[in-house]
Amino acid sequence: MGVEAVFCTDLTDVPGQDVTEEHRQYHMFMHEAEILMWALAGAVEGGKATPDEALETWKPYQYVWALDKVVLAEFDGGFPSTDRLMDQAPGPGSEDFWRTAGEAGTPE
């Protein structure tokens, strides 16, 4: 495994305002696997990638969500859609991150 990235939005990042770290507010923590899944779903929906190509790109993240052709056959279009991902939130990896952060006592 190794180092994994988690992205978030800084709600207090406003040009011209100096906010101390203790007063920053972060939101929408998303694991790198979830970001990639959204990009792959959009590429398949937009005709820029086939489900097989997306599955190949997804391989390093199989530990997060084990996808194969049998699982993908369950999805219309052969790959999870962006609509499905929206309904499924949090996505691959993010829920594990939130759980681990909570267990470590990280404040929300």
Secondary structure, 3 states (H helix, E strand, C coil): CCCCCEEEEECCCCCCCCCCHHHCCEEEEEEHHHHHHHHHHHHHHCCCCCHHHHHHHHHHHCCCCCCCHHHHCCCHHHCCCHHHHHHHCCCCCHHHHHHHHHHCCCCC
